[in-house]
């Protein structure tokens, strides 16, 4: 009997990428916003400081939403419940939470700052929502920072980024902001 092994024949089906592969691809995608020689220092920042600054407006932009609007919308103070509501409402689109400043950053396509109407931007500014694009940087936590750490309340992924280029749908973010604004206005009128 020969010990020669036959090569594996390709099998039909679905290619499944392990979570570690998706996370590595997502990390590379995020870091591709930086020049090559800045990527190593950014990785070190993730390890040492648990956050790195990435430029917005090339691969993605962000919509900064105040915690007060999120609270008005969700009606809860617990980070885990807020994270769950955001994941549901934004259909799993990635959101970064900065608990020190009570800001939520919904990651959206890079084109959003150029495509949102001036009227809508003015309405959003009235409730402290801002669209961040070119000439702005965002503190992005490492992909494994997926829960609030009460001992070191650094930024974390309120809704984790599941894969490279997986972003929030702008219309869905707009609806979330509109619903939160309505709730805020209801609270003022009561």
C-alpha positions as CSV (number, residue, x, y, z in Angstrom):
1,X,0.0,0.0,0.0
2,X,1.3,3.4,-1.0
3,X,1.6,6.2,1.5
4,X,1.0,8.8,-1.3
5,X,-1.9,11.0,-0.4
6,X,-4.3,12.2,-3.1
7,X,-4.8,16.0,-3.2
8,X,-8.1,17.2,-1.7
9,X,-10.8,17.7,-4.3
10,X,-12.7,20.9,-4.1
11,X,-16.1,20.5,-2.5
12,X,-19.1,22.6,-3.3
13,X,-20.4,24.8,-0.5
14,X,-19.9,28.0,1.3
15,X,-16.5,29.3,2.3
16,X,-16.6,30.1,6.0
17,X,-14.1,32.6,7.4
18,X,-13.2,32.1,11.0
19,X,-13.8,35.1,13.2
20,X,-10.0,35.7,13.6
21,X,-9.6,36.0,9.8
22,X,-12.5,38.5,9.6
23,X,-11.1,40.5,12.5
24,X,-7.7,40.6,10.9
25,X,-9.1,41.7,7.6
26,X,-11.2,44.4,9.3
27,X,-8.2,45.6,11.2
28,X,-6.2,45.9,7.9
29,X,-9.1,47.7,6.3
30,X,-9.4,50.2,9.2
31,X,-5.6,50.8,9.2
32,X,-5.5,51.2,5.4
33,X,-6.8,54.8,6.0
34,X,-3.3,55.5,7.2
35,X,0.0,55.8,5.3
36,X,2.0,52.5,5.4
37,X,4.6,53.8,7.9
38,X,1.9,54.9,10.4
39,X,0.2,51.5,10.6
40,X,2.7,49.9,13.0
41,X,2.5,52.8,15.5
42,X,-1.3,52.6,15.2
43,X,-1.3,48.9,16.1
44,X,1.0,49.7,19.1
45,X,-1.5,52.4,20.2
46,X,-4.3,49.8,20.1
47,X,-2.2,47.5,22.4
48,X,-0.9,50.2,24.8
49,X,-3.6,52.9,24.9
50,X,-6.6,50.8,23.7
51,X,-7.4,53.5,21.0
52,X,-5.8,54.9,17.9
53,X,-6.6,57.9,15.8
54,X,-7.8,57.2,12.2
55,X,-8.6,59.8,9.6
56,X,-12.1,60.0,8.4
57,X,-13.5,60.7,4.9
58,X,-11.5,58.2,2.8
59,X,-13.0,54.7,3.6
60,X,-15.6,55.8,6.1
61,X,-17.0,58.8,8.0
62,X,-18.8,59.0,11.3
63,X,-21.9,60.6,12.6
64,X,-21.4,61.8,16.2
65,X,-24.5,61.4,18.3
66,X,-24.9,62.6,21.9
67,X,-25.6,60.2,24.6
68,X,-28.6,62.3,25.6
69,X,-30.3,61.5,22.3
70,X,-29.5,57.8,22.6
71,X,-30.9,57.8,26.1
72,X,-34.1,59.6,25.0
73,X,-34.5,56.9,22.3
74,X,-33.7,53.8,24.3
75,X,-35.0,54.9,27.7
76,X,-32.2,52.9,29.4
77,X,-29.0,53.8,31.2
78,X,-27.3,50.4,31.1
79,X,-24.6,50.2,28.4
80,X,-25.4,46.6,27.6
81,X,-29.1,47.5,26.9
82,X,-28.1,50.6,24.8
83,X,-25.7,48.5,22.8
84,X,-28.4,45.9,22.1
85,X,-30.9,48.5,21.0
86,X,-28.4,50.2,18.7
87,X,-27.4,46.9,17.2
88,X,-31.0,46.1,16.5
89,X,-32.0,49.6,15.2
90,X,-28.9,50.0,13.0
91,X,-29.0,46.4,11.8
92,X,-25.6,45.5,13.1
93,X,-23.9,48.6,11.7
94,X,-20.8,49.5,13.7
95,X,-20.9,52.1,16.5
96,X,-18.1,53.3,18.8
97,X,-19.0,54.6,22.2
98,X,-16.9,57.2,24.1
99,X,-18.3,56.8,27.6
100,X,-16.1,59.6,29.0
101,X,-17.8,62.2,26.8
102,X,-21.1,60.4,26.3
103,X,-20.8,60.3,22.5
104,X,-21.7,57.5,20.1
105,X,-20.1,57.4,16.6
106,X,-22.0,55.5,13.9
107,X,-19.6,54.6,11.1
108,X,-21.1,55.4,7.7
109,X,-19.8,55.5,4.1
110,X,-17.2,58.2,3.4
111,X,-19.6,60.0,1.0
112,X,-22.2,60.9,3.8
113,X,-20.7,64.3,4.7
114,X,-21.1,65.4,1.0
115,X,-24.6,63.9,0.5
116,X,-26.5,65.0,3.6
117,X,-28.5,68.2,2.9
118,X,-27.6,71.4,4.5
119,X,-31.1,71.7,6.0
120,X,-30.7,68.3,7.6
121,X,-27.2,69.1,8.9
122,X,-28.6,72.3,10.5
123,X,-31.4,70.3,12.1
124,X,-28.9,67.8,13.5
125,X,-26.6,70.5,14.8
126,X,-29.5,71.9,16.8
127,X,-29.5,68.6,18.8
128,X,-25.7,68.3,18.9
129,X,-25.4,65.7,16.1
130,X,-22.4,66.2,13.8
131,X,-21.3,64.5,10.6
132,X,-17.5,64.0,10.6
133,X,-15.6,63.5,7.4
134,X,-12.4,64.7,5.8
135,X,-10.1,66.8,8.1
136,X,-11.4,64.9,11.1
137,X,-9.9,62.0,13.1
138,X,-11.7,59.5,15.2
139,X,-10.4,57.6,18.2
140,X,-11.0,54.0,17.2
141,X,-10.7,51.2,19.8
142,X,-9.2,47.8,19.0
143,X,-11.7,45.4,17.6
144,X,-11.7,43.3,20.7
145,X,-12.9,46.2,22.9
146,X,-16.6,45.2,22.7
147,X,-17.9,46.2,26.1
148,X,-17.6,49.0,28.6
149,X,-14.8,48.5,31.1
150,X,-15.9,50.3,34.3
151,X,-12.3,50.3,35.7
152,X,-11.0,52.0,32.5
153,X,-13.9,53.6,30.7
154,X,-12.2,54.0,27.4
155,X,-13.9,53.9,24.0
156,X,-15.4,50.6,23.0
157,X,-17.4,49.1,20.1
158,X,-21.0,49.6,21.2
159,X,-21.9,47.6,18.1
160,X,-18.8,45.7,16.9
161,X,-17.6,46.0,13.3
162,X,-18.2,42.5,12.0
163,X,-16.3,42.7,8.8
164,X,-14.3,45.1,6.6
165,X,-16.3,47.8,5.0
166,X,-19.5,46.8,6.9
167,X,-20.9,50.2,7.8
168,X,-24.2,51.7,9.0
169,X,-26.8,52.6,6.3
170,X,-27.0,56.4,6.2
171,X,-30.9,56.3,6.0
172,X,-31.1,54.1,9.1
173,X,-28.8,56.4,11.0
174,X,-30.9,59.4,9.9
175,X,-34.1,57.6,11.1
176,X,-32.4,56.8,14.5
177,X,-31.5,60.5,14.9
178,X,-35.0,61.6,13.8
179,X,-36.7,59.3,16.3
180,X,-34.3,60.4,19.1
181,X,-35.0,64.0,18.3
182,X,-38.7,63.4,18.4
183,X,-38.3,61.8,21.9
184,X,-36.1,64.7,23.1
185,X,-38.8,67.2,21.9
186,X,-41.5,65.2,23.6
187,X,-39.6,65.4,26.8
188,X,-39.2,69.2,26.5
189,X,-43.0,69.7,25.9
190,X,-44.0,67.6,29.0
